[in-house]
Amino acid sequence: MRIYLDNAATTPLDPRVLDYMLPLMKDNFGNPSSIHHHGRQCKAIIEESRKKIANSLRSSIGEIFFTSSATEANNLIIQAAVRDLGVTKIISTPIEHHCVLHTIEHIVAQQRGVESAFLSVDESGQINMEELDQLLASSEVKCLVCIMHVNNEIGTISNVKSISEICEKHNALFQCDAVQALGKYDIDLSQTKISFLSGSAHKFYGPKGVGFVYINSDNQIKPLIHGGAQERNMRAGTENTYGIAGIGKALELCLEDMQKNRQHITFIRSHLIEKLKSQFDGVKIISPETDGHYCILNVAFPKSDKTDMIMFNLDILGISASAGSACSSGVEQASHVLRAIGLSAGYQAIRFSFSHHNTKEEIDFLVEKLKGIL
Ligand code: PLP
């Protein structure tokens, strides 16, 4: 038996998305920028996908731009906000994805006069809204607030609506990394004022190598990658037509199946929590248990010689999970997220992240294997 419990790192491609992409890959090879028949066909595929993403977010079609990844989208937003929109202060949290944190670090180091500030987070990864309000109130410069919708390691869900209201009150821009939330929750941009939002297809059963950025039409920014006029001059480079077709289809299907999948995954997650609590002394549930993301469960076991090789042993026994985010899972030290929420060095954390493909039997198998290891 081989069990995949690392769906926050990436998800398998939905076969229906593959079925949608395959004929296009065979027949629609044109360059979307060509004005002849072959080019126009591909352009239409791209625009159809843009429409699906915009409809799902209740945004305008003109506010969606395709990128190679959410990493690229986040780089574009942060760098362009400073360069084009007069931002000189970036307010964020210590538990953002590295593609946000490292971009902020880079821009502060490179650009004289740009500063950053990081809000504190509590042990569940939540920011304090009053701290954000006060920080913005005391900032006399243009601010960009970068706060993720759902944390990828522990599944904390931010109160995006309240954050957006505070940002609006202080005339600050709000960038929301929605990578882990898209396809799992309904995001309605007509109800919540967000300046920028990023997403990535491979986190919701779409293909790898394609993402998008929503740029609210109030904010006119320039591209990061220069060249042709693709993506209405926002992102040069011949479009990944098939990937773009796949991202729209994947999001559409996820939203159609959302309620059913949510119910199933919530059950799987609760079943694992129950088994861990009843069968493992000292286990610590790190993720917010009831109001965290239903697809993510981060737990920790008191460190011992048995936990030293736990990830390796789980892998040998047929279980793919993660010690933190995929990018840092080879690293021994607790991740930046776990350190920021104050997890004691005496614990070994494991992130299990679920999909609708997981079954109760798989969870029971996992628990048996964990018992064997520990
Ligand atoms: N933001 C979050 C919260 C993520 O979980 C990830 C991927 O792990 C990214 C950004 C980066 O996405 P991509 O793989 O599309 O670059």
Residues whose N, C-alpha, C, O or C-beta is under 5 A from the ligand:
A	BS01	PLP	A8 A9 S69 A70 T71 H97 V150 N152 D177 V179 Q180 S200 G211
